[in-house]
Amino acid sequence: MADFNLTPTDLSTFILMGIPGMEAAHVWISIPFSVFYIICLLGNFMVLFLVGKEQTLHKPMYLLLCMLALTDITTSTFVIPKALLIFWFNLKDITVGGCLTQMFFLHAVSIMHSAVLVTMAIDRYVAICNPLRYTTFLTNSQIAKLGLVGLIRAVLFILPLPVLLIRLPFCANRIIPHTYCDHMAVAKISCGDITINRIYGLVMAFVVMGFDLTIIALSYSLIIRAVLRINSKEAHQKALNTCTAHICVMMLAYPVGFFSTLVHRFGHDFAPQVHIVLANVYFVIPPMLNPIIYGVKTKELRDKVVKYTYRICSPGTTYFNPA
């Protein structure tokens, strides 16, 4: 372990400042974040419950939804509770080990989330372009294997980050102007050379996102080509509707992720308060909206939600599905 050049009493801790310059508004800012976080947990746990409970939902598409829900729960839980402790109780201390652990899992799960979106794009491609082979090509076991590959990839890409941080000297400054331990936010308070950290973080972000977006773009180009070959407008609409939810989820995930990565490295004149708020929004708004999007756009899932809601609201009565 490298020697963190802090004073003896501060050797094992960093300080997360929350949103610098907006301390007076911390309590007010916490209200929407706490509401969004609760909705996020309820929505994603509902997806996990429904897929686990209903045998008819034990399909590759819904297994992917469960994986997406798990990544959404994990990323938001690694960020929001600590942010709320800062906002409500001014509990800003975090141990060096806790900081590195939070950073590792947060970034690893974010890469895993991207891998799930790629697998969903492949799932939509097979469902539309090769529907007769869907049940043989994409089975639950195949989806589980792809998920494992995505997890291994995430761990291998993120493992160097805490190693690169441990080698850095941290002198008098141990204040992190953020609500969580982002890799570059921690690196910037070091009194050492962080060139390698900057290069690796940027290359990793563009390699991972670039590769994933290339696979997604290729999948959708093949989907569009297949859809254009269909003469029926109704078939066009049906095929495109199966992709709408996935496209919405991607539009929520990737733009803000790219923005946050670039601002940390090149946005020297960008207001840090705006960046920090948007970084936190990235970890709570998409996870909150994803189960809502899929609940609205996926009839089978929507029917199950209505079924269990009806049972809860009217115990003892039989649910009737007119469809």
VENFENPE-V338932 format. One record per pair of residues at least 12 apart in sequence whose C-alpha atoms are under 6 Angstrom apart, sorted by sequence separation. I is the first residue (numbers start at 1). GAP is how many residues later the second one is. D is the distance in Angstrom with one decimal. If there is no record, write none. Layout:
# VENFENPE-V338932
<<I/GAP/D> <I/GAP/D>>
This chain:
# VENFENPE-V338932
<<48/18/5.6> <170/20/4.7> <169/21/6.0> <170/21/5.8> <169/23/5.7> <168/24/5.9> <44/25/5.1> <75/31/5.8> <252/34/5.7> <115/35/5.5> <112/38/5.7> <112/39/5.7> <71/42/5.8> <112/42/5.8> <111/43/5.4> <108/46/4.9> <108/47/5.9> <245/48/6.0> <245/49/5.8> <108/50/5.8> <27/60/5.6> <26/61/4.8> <27/61/6.0> <100/62/5.9> <16/76/4.9> <15/77/5.2> <15/78/4.6> <103/78/5.3> <14/79/5.8> <103/79/5.7> <14/80/5.3> <60/80/5.1> <13/81/5.4> <13/82/4.1> <99/82/5.6> <12/83/5.3> <13/83/5.2> <12/84/5.4> <118/94/6.0> <125/94/5.7> <121/95/5.7> <83/96/5.3> <118/98/5.8> <125/98/5.8> <14/160/5.2> <15/160/4.8> <16/160/5.0> <17/160/5.0> <18/160/5.0> <15/161/5.8> <17/161/5.7> <18/161/4.2> <16/162/5.7> <16/163/5.7> <2/164/5.7> <5/164/5.8> <2/165/5.2> <4/165/5.3> <5/165/5.0> <6/165/5.2> <4/166/5.2> <5/166/4.7> <6/166/5.9> <76/207/5.1> <76/208/5.5> <72/215/4.8> <40/247/5.8> <44/247/5.9> <40/248/3.9> <43/248/5.6> <19/254/5.9>>
